[in-house]
Amino acid sequence: MSDRYAQLVNSRIGGFIAGNVGLPKPVELERYEPGQPVISGDVLVGAAPGGRLLDAVEGVLADADVSIRKVREDDSPVKALVFDATGIKDSTQLRELWAFFHPKIRSVQKCGRAIVLGTPPEACESPREATAQRALEGFTRSVGKEIRKGSTSQLVYVAPGAEDQIASTLRFLLSPRSAYVSGQVVRITPSDRHPELDWERPLAGKVALVTGASRGIGAEVARVLARDGAHVVGLDIPALSDDLEKLTGEIGGSSIAVDITDPEAPKTICDRLESDHGGVDIVVHNAGVTRDKTLGKMDEERWTVLMDINLSSEERINDTLLERKLLREDGRIVCVSSISGIAGNAGQTNYGTSKAGVIGMVRSMAPVFAEHKATINAVAPGFIETAMTAAMPIATREAGRRMNSLAQGGLPRDVAEAISWFASPGSAGLNGNVVRVCGQSLLGA
């Protein structure tokens, strides 16, 4: 559905009125198209004294053919600011953030990027260092609300020993692929995986299962994973098999029509993956439903059916994949949660509970998947322009669109791009993360 408000305030007359009365003026976001460079403009890099990531950052940018600036040469605009804050050991050194960002923050171009890299507080050597590193979260989230013009701000905590795992994340956060991701904290941990990648098709040769693939976000996830080289096995309920076959035919994939709440579904799915592909590399748990009612009016079926689809079925599928050893080494599980699982939502106690449970599953299962040399992560979408949100009352819809730092709704492809980032072989250092695709929603953490 088109955003008519955004079209209006970006017209000449509408823009004049919006500017004079203080209305939000969303900027049309730059989104990735195949063949584009990682970022279209200069990247200014800097570091606090004693930082340990500057060489790694510059190496990643050089490999990506990014134009790097190391010092503030003049007042000309830049597309991104990247700062290594790992050298900050106590609160007095937080001034280094101001010294780097203050002269240039207003010169960041439209749809620009601000990225801070730090050390996870739990990995710091002293309480003072941990205090200062935790302060980076407040800084980056505040920058995300100030930077405007469609730009974003992120914090990446890089554990000691994970310096060689930053390429996939840095490329994603700098690029238009992360257009609707802002104010997020990403954690990178050490890994012994260092695959050679074609960054245009990082999923080449991989088999990806996508549940709920026939429509909406699931269909876009399937398209993006296929674009990035994967053979996609789309899964949906038998009633939607025609839509599913059309989608998988479009992308050269294959399909499984099954109700994931059927007790035999995990076996049926795994049998097909084993017989047709010998296993699976990527599993995207996207299937989900809403059954909205306030708690006092909610019958047991609304609760039970939703919980089974949105959460329990994912646990059963994961367990069967692990038991039968069908998730290949260096495999990826990516789950779709929601900001309703973080902030809660009136009339959605069942949905919010299920999506919070997805986050709990990701966090609790991360060590288990690590033992199998695999990862599990989640995306948590905010307001995404889908058929479901198009059916909302206009006041609710407009509130959802505007209550974020980018003052607009996201697109299904924004969720899909984040899933493809987690699914990449280059993302071996990402495990147990939950990243919101919400334009830095004002709701929740």
Sequence and secondary structure as in RCSB ss.txt:
>XXXX:A:sequence
MSDRYAQLVNSRIGGFIAGNVGLPKPVELERYEPGQPVISGDVLVGAAPGGRLLDAVEGVLADADVSIRKVREDD
SPVKALVFDATGIKDSTQLRELWAFFHPKIRSVQKCGRAIVLGTPPEACESPREATAQRALEGFTRSVGKEIRKG
STSQLVYVAPGAEDQIASTLRFLLSPRSAYVSGQVVRITPSDRHPELDWERPLAGKVALVTGASRGIGAEVARVL
ARDGAHVVGLDIPALSDDLEKLTGEIGGSSIAVDITDPEAPKTICDRLESDHGGVDIVVHNAGVTRDKTLGKMDE
ERWTVLMDINLSSEERINDTLLERKLLREDGRIVCVSSISGIAGNAGQTNYGTSKAGVIGMVRSMAPVFAEHKAT
INAVAPGFIETAMTAAMPIATREAGRRMNSLAQGGLPRDVAEAISWFASPGSAGLNGNVVRVCGQSLLGA
>XXXX:A:secstr
   HHHHHHTSHHHHHHHHHHT           TT  S SS EEEEE TT SSHHHHHHHHHHTT  EE S  SS
  EEEEEEE TT  SGGGGHHHHHHHTTTGGGEEEEEEEEEEE  GGG SSHHHHHHHHHHHHHHHHHHHHS TT
 EEEEEEE TT GGG HHHHHHHHSGGGTT  SEEEEE   S      TTSTTTT EEEEET SSHHHHHHHHHH
HHTT EEEEEE GGGHHHHHHHHHHHT EEEE  TTSTTHHHHHHHHHHHHHSSEEEEEE         GGG  H
HHHHHHHIIIIIHHHHHHHHHHHTT EEEEEEEEEE  THHHH  TT HHHHHHHHHHHHHHHHHHHHHHHTT E
EEEEEE SB SHHHHTS HHHHHHHHHSBTT S B HHHHHHHHHHHHSGGGTT  S EEEESSSBSS  
